[in-house]
């Protein structure tokens, strides 16, 4: 049995949301769609009218602006999306601290993982953990593509203790994927 007292900071929670933004397939599709929509829209606004009017000089000037803005948009949309996600999460955290559990004890028994805090006690079966991610000094026990139990790596006394916990969980769930990023 393992037991860890933890303190999840706002930065841990923000990093988790940035991780979800960068890895979630639905969010990736949304970012790809946004990457494609602006260039297509700019084509119809900037290039199509001068081309239809056979004004090739204006089309050339518009084409340069179109190419530069499309490349900038394509490169900057992912970091912009991450910044917007972080600022949105920060605003939500300021309104209500209930978005994540800041302090508690996370225990691992033979049957389940138990998260106990001042306000709630939750038992989570190992079959509910989709995967385990070690990212930015925190371990995410992913319950869905957008939900996880966070355990800061500072809660472990050593890398060996973390490895022993992962081996314990693998003994309960041999098919679980452990990702280190």
Secondary structure, DSSP 4 states (H G I P E B T S, - for coil): -EEEEEE--HHHHHHHHHHHHHH-HHHHHHHHHHHHHHHHHHIIIIIHHHHHTT-HHHHHHHHHHHHHHHHHHHHHHHHHHHHHHHHHHHHHHHH-GGGS--EEEEEE-SSEEEEE-SS-EEEEEGGG--EEEEETTEEEEEEETTEEEEEEGGGSS-HHHHHHHHHHHHHH-TT-EEEE-
